[in-house]
Amino acid sequence: WQRLPGEHRLDRARSHTVLARVAEQSSQLAEAEAHVHSALKLVQDLHGTRHIQTAILQERLAQVVRLAGDPLRARSIVAEGLELSESLVGRNHLTSLALRRLDADLLEELGQLDAAEEQLLAIVDDAERRYGRFHISRAVALNSLAAIDFRRRDLATCETRLREVEAIYKAVFGIDHADVATILNNLSNVQRERGRHGAARETMDEVLRIRELTLGKNSYDYAFSLLGVGRLEILSGDWQAAAVTYGQAAEIFAATVGDQHPETHSARIRQVHALIDGNQLDAAATTLAKVPVELDARVARNIPVVALRHWAQARIAMYNNDATMAEEHFAEAIRNSADLPAADIRRTSILVEFALFQAHSKQTSAAQATLDDLPQPLPASLEPRLKDAVQRLLGQSSVPR
């Protein structure tokens, strides 16, 4: 496009937006942002700064900045794009609705759940009035509301909203569509958190079927669904199957997004925990060695990965009777999971195992204090072995202490 005359600037801008998406999927976020800025400059040179295409690209830029971990700067970009979009095409145009929803999602990330919910409810109403109940803009806002419900542990409302999103997506895209699989993946997670493991597995099997059909078995999204399958296998006590499933997911992530990507590390660490559960300590240590001790900045921002790695090291140290090393890694796991919601299954699991370690180390008062920090009631998706550990520690189980 650069060799052609100036009227091809818009085609060059489109090429930059495609390159930005490729860079984004590879977690090369600085490169992605540079491509969006290049596209913006080309559009503004051609149409001026007051054009709807500028607002559309500002929404894309805000998404990249959000992924880079700067929600405040992303909100500033959204505000600029929304002012432009509303002045050109109105508050309820699709571009304006997308920017409003992104702003609500950023508020949710910043922990301002009430403000985010208020904005999303307004978007749902505005989208229905202008486009009807079965429009994708309404469904996307409902999906964001479901995410807030999940954070609040209002799982019944969350599932109801996801069912409505599922119906809209199927009406718009058809049954066998990648976006339908995404919603079903979320639905399976909610069913699992509600303790309905059989229903969650049936839903996840449907996700795998659609993703294999639409994207292939070696795709990023297929690997992401395997994480959910592995979790359900853990809950059913089939640790060997879970270790295989997580290993398969890690291989796909490594091939699609890179060996050092957060999802690759996350899958490997989950595999480590499954191997520990199955008493395969040598294999667990070998797999854990593939995850660097000093995680790079991009991975370190992914708090669950860092916390889960320390938890795995603590568990291996426990099995090796190295109490000092175990306590050090438990402290790091708890510190790195502190920003997770109180009822987050990963943080709860770490605290339960830490209490078990303290009890075995004759730190009775400390174990009781850790138990007091657990959410009540315990999450339905807590592993059976950890539920039993809590019951033993509280003296509510027939299993000998």
Summary of the structure (lengths in Angstrom):
residues: 401
radius of gyration: 23.2
end to end distance: 72.4
largest distance: 81.1
contacts: 1334
relative contact order: 0.05
helix: 76%
strand: 0%
